[in-house]
Amino acid sequence: MKKIERADILDFATYEDVRPEFRRRVMREKDRRRIHVGAHLTFLFENELTMRYQVLEMVRTERMVREQDIRHEIETYNDVLGGPGELGCTLLIEIDDPAERDRRLRDWRSLPERLYARLEDGRMVRALFDGGQRGAERISSVQYLRFPVGGSVPVALGTDLPELAAETALTAEQRAALAEDLVSS
């Protein structure tokens, strides 16, 4: 997967000038990469464009000018993209009610180990996750995952956590988006 480079990050004033059109482009790309599994899980597969957007938004919001701060953001978001043969994604656990969300994030503490991508040959590839997003009692409602698919494009995503068990087949458009990422890695 192509990584974000420092030269790709505009200063926040220049970014402000191009932001509306750039944002529309990124939102179209995110639409191709968003996969809902069951009622509460949304996977958003990331690429260089979507992560560059995240860095630019952080630079803009925080009014970053220090080179070390900008480079830190680039490194952080590049880590989400994963390495060769991997697909990186952001998982959003979506529950509107705060009390219900807190209870579920405690109950579903083992969810990261129970996420998978199903490949065309039927193999299930488990997600790799950042252990820092799980506390002693609960998980974060946002998880950064990598699927080490070895260059194969998934045909489905799912979870086999008993209380959430679900699988969603990827559309042709979603598979094409992920294939582009694997070719560029």
Buried (B, 14 or more C-beta within 10 A) or exposed (E): BBBBEEEBBBBBEEBEEEBEEBEEEBEEBBEBBBBBBBEBBBBBBBBBBBBBBBBBBBBBEEEBEEEEEBEBBBEBBBBBBBEEBBBBBBBBBEBEEEEEBBEBBEBBBEBBBBBBBBBEEEEBBBBBBBEEBBEEEBBBBEBBBBBBBEEBBBBBBBBBBEEBEBBBEBEEEBBEBBEEBBEEB
